[in-house]
Amino acid sequence: MLKGAGAVLVTHHHDDHLDLETLSRLNKVSPETKWIVPAPHTDMLTGSPSFQKVIGAVSGKPIKAAGFTILPVAAAHTEYENDDKGNDLYLGYFLICNGVRLYHSGDNVVTDELLKAVCAFHPDVAFLPINGIDYFRTKRNIVGNMTFRESADFGHAAGIDLIVPVHYDLFPNNRDNPVYFVGYLSRHYPSQKFHMMVTGERFVGERFVYVK
């Protein structure tokens, strides 16, 4: 399905976001794809000679790829972290194409800085994690994200037109029930638009196409 992708955006180095086995297979069938990776982690791909088009992403520095303007934005997972050059280890991405403004948060918690940046960008669509954070997962070294409540509150506060909840079903030990997100949103923000993706769905909106 992804063969011929113009670009792949990687938010950070954790295995569920930068899985070398998966990326290597895609790279093999799609050698023209550009790989946009946080600058501190480009060596995870450049160490393999098969990855030819690796771009180091730095927050605040725009990138042009596949017809999109891409602006990396710092993410706190669950804190802002930098390498010795001051580059962020975790990123989200603002994307603009044909007048549509998208935001993919990557793994993130809500901060004043993030809310201010997203409000200024004013995305039409935002992909936000909802699996949350708690004491017991933290004790198992599972790094947390926004809770379903925070994602709903954040989307409303930032004036996002359509929220797509993500990051809640990959690992059995790090899941949350998306029904909680839907119920909370319906009770507190009944006019807020959202869309629940299913595996393999091709989502065609009025001005955009999203494929999971």
C-alpha positions as semicolon CSV with decimal commas, in nm:
position;residue;x (nm);y (nm);z (nm)
1;M;0,000;0,000;0,000
2;L;0,284;0,242;0,082
3;K;0,501;0,159;-0,219
4;G;0,593;0,482;-0,393
5;A;0,546;0,700;-0,084
6;G;0,704;1,040;-0,138
7;A;0,819;1,069;0,222
8;V;0,798;0,893;0,558
9;L;0,804;1,103;0,875
10;V;0,949;0,946;1,188
11;T;0,871;1,119;1,517
12;H;1,133;0,948;1,736
13;H;1,352;0,643;1,788
14;H;1,125;0,409;1,987
15;D;1,062;0,076;1,817
16;D;0,693;0,137;1,754
17;H;0,784;0,453;1,559
18;L;1,120;0,365;1,405
19;D;1,103;-0,005;1,332
20;L;1,401;-0,081;1,112
21;E;1,260;-0,410;0,984
22;T;0,943;-0,242;0,859
23;L;1,122;0,063;0,721
24;S;1,384;-0,150;0,545
25;R;1,114;-0,346;0,364
26;L;0,945;-0,027;0,250
27;N;1,276;0,123;0,145
28;K;1,352;-0,186;-0,064
29;V;1,036;-0,149;-0,275
30;S;1,032;0,231;-0,267
31;P;1,394;0,354;-0,302
32;E;1,289;0,709;-0,394
33;T;1,116;0,766;-0,062
34;K;1,257;1,044;0,157
35;W;1,308;0,955;0,522
36;I;1,253;1,243;0,762
37;V;1,391;1,157;1,105
38;P;1,476;1,368;1,413
39;A;1,831;1,489;1,362
40;P;1,970;1,305;1,668
41;H;1,858;0,970;1,521
42;T;1,947;0,992;1,153
43;D;2,238;0,754;1,214
44;M;1,986;0,476;1,277
45;L;1,911;0,490;0,903
46;T;2,231;0,628;0,754
47;G;2,415;0,334;0,908
48;S;2,248;0,123;0,640
49;P;2,370;0,196;0,286
50;S;2,026;0,115;0,145
51;F;1,872;0,432;0,291
52;Q;1,981;0,700;0,047
53;K;1,752;0,995;0,120
54;V;1,761;1,062;0,492
55;I;1,676;1,413;0,615
56;G;1,749;1,522;0,971
57;A;1,449;1,709;1,112
58;V;1,503;1,998;1,353
59;S;1,217;2,173;1,530
60;G;1,129;2,506;1,371
61;K;1,314;2,436;1,044
62;P;1,075;2,370;0,751
63;I;1,126;2,084;0,507
64;K;0,980;2,048;0,156
65;A;0,897;1,693;0,053
66;A;0,635;1,510;-0,155
67;G;0,441;1,829;-0,221
68;F;0,413;1,910;0,149
69;T;0,559;2,187;0,358
70;I;0,665;2,013;0,679
71;L;0,746;2,199;0,999
72;P;0,886;1,984;1,282
73;V;0,771;2,085;1,630
74;A;0,921;1,976;1,962
75;A;0,735;1,706;2,155
76;A;0,748;1,619;2,525
77;H;0,744;1,242;2,574
78;T;0,691;1,300;2,871
79;E;0,957;1,572;2,891
80;Y;1,139;1,775;2,631
81;E;1,477;1,613;2,570
82;N;1,768;1,728;2,355
83;D;2,098;1,591;2,231
84;D;2,430;1,765;2,296
85;K;2,366;1,992;1,996
86;G;2,034;2,110;2,134
87;N;1,822;1,914;1,885
88;D;1,498;1,762;2,009
89;L;1,484;1,384;2,050
90;Y;1,106;1,379;2,005
91;L;0,911;1,561;1,737
92;G;0,564;1,615;1,601
93;Y;0,498;1,755;1,256
94;F;0,288;2,035;1,111
95;L;0,210;1,971;0,744
96;I;0,055;2,192;0,478
97;C;-0,058;2,073;0,135
98;N;-0,312;2,230;-0,101
99;G;-0,431;2,457;0,176
100;V;-0,499;2,173;0,422
101;R;-0,319;2,196;0,757
102;L;-0,239;1,872;0,939
103;Y;-0,076;1,804;1,274
104;H;0,068;1,472;1,383
105;S;0,172;1,501;1,746
106;G;0,391;1,193;1,768
107;D;0,416;1,075;2,128
108;N;0,340;1,374;2,343
109;V;0,189;1,518;2,657
110;V;0,024;1,859;2,683
111;T;0,249;2,155;2,764
112;D;0,194;2,530;2,751
113;E;0,448;2,552;2,468
114;L;0,274;2,289;2,260
115;L;-0,072;2,435;2,306
116;K;0,055;2,778;2,201
117;A;0,227;2,637;1,890
118;V;-0,075;2,432;1,781
119;C;-0,315;2,721;1,838
120;A;-0,094;2,938;1,617
121;F;-0,081;2,673;1,344
122;H;-0,457;2,609;1,365
123;P;-0,469;2,262;1,205
124;D;-0,771;2,136;1,015
125;V;-0,692;1,780;1,123
126;A;-0,485;1,654;1,417
127;F;-0,371;1,302;1,504
128;L;-0,341;1,279;1,882
129;P;-0,242;0,989;2,111
130;I;-0,492;0,873;2,370
131;N;-0,326;0,579;2,550
132;G;-0,228;0,798;2,847
133;I;0,014;0,750;3,132
134;D;-0,009;0,592;3,476
135;Y;0,202;0,479;3,770
136;F;0,216;0,110;3,684
137;R;0,310;0,153;3,318
138;T;0,573;0,406;3,419
139;K;0,717;0,150;3,662
140;R;0,746;-0,087;3,363
141;N;0,943;0,181;3,174
142;I;0,654;0,252;2,937
143;V;0,671;0,621;2,845
144;G;0,331;0,789;2,849
145;N;0,121;1,015;2,632
146;M;-0,186;1,234;2,655
147;T;-0,483;1,063;2,815
148;F;-0,808;1,041;2,620
149;R;-0,940;1,332;2,827
150;E;-0,635;1,546;2,759
151;S;-0,652;1,477;2,386
152;A;-1,015;1,582;2,374
153;D;-0,956;1,892;2,587
154;F;-0,642;1,979;2,390
155;G;-0,817;1,944;2,053
156;H;-1,101;2,168;2,168
157;A;-0,869;2,428;2,322
158;A;-0,657;2,443;2,006
159;G;-0,958;2,487;1,780
160;I;-0,886;2,173;1,577
161;D;-1,160;2,102;1,325
162;L;-1,124;1,721;1,318
163;I;-0,948;1,499;1,573
164;V;-0,824;1,153;1,480
165;P;-0,729;0,957;1,797
166;V;-0,425;0,730;1,760
167;H;-0,173;0,528;1,962
168;Y;-0,407;0,312;2,166
169;D;-0,403;-0,042;2,024
170;L;-0,059;-0,165;1,915
171;F;0,075;-0,331;2,230
172;P;-0,144;-0,528;2,475
173;N;0,042;-0,378;2,774
174;N;0,000;-0,018;2,654
175;R;-0,356;0,006;2,527
176;D;-0,657;0,216;2,610
177;N;-1,016;0,189;2,500
178;P;-1,105;0,448;2,232
179;V;-1,468;0,429;2,345
180;Y;-1,361;0,635;2,648
181;F;-1,238;0,909;2,414
182;V;-1,560;0,906;2,214
183;G;-1,776;0,912;2,527
184;Y;-1,582;1,198;2,688
185;L;-1,584;1,399;2,366
186;S;-1,955;1,345;2,313
187;R;-2,037;1,452;2,668
188;H;-1,812;1,757;2,692
189;Y;-1,770;1,874;2,331
190;P;-2,066;1,738;2,136
191;S;-1,997;1,962;1,836
192;Q;-1,633;1,851;1,804
193;K;-1,571;1,645;1,491
194;F;-1,362;1,327;1,513
195;H;-1,296;1,012;1,314
196;M;-1,207;0,664;1,438
197;M;-0,987;0,485;1,186
198;V;-0,999;0,111;1,126
199;T;-0,705;-0,092;0,994
200;G;-0,676;-0,060;0,618
201;E;-0,929;0,221;0,593
202;R;-0,885;0,485;0,325
203;F;-1,034;0,799;0,473
204;V;-1,139;1,058;0,213
205;G;-1,240;1,391;0,355
206;E;-1,375;1,696;0,182
207;R;-1,029;1,834;0,115
208;F;-0,788;1,557;0,210
209;V;-0,710;1,187;0,196
210;Y;-0,573;0,989;0,488
211;V;-0,467;0,625;0,472
212;K;-0,390;0,414;0,779
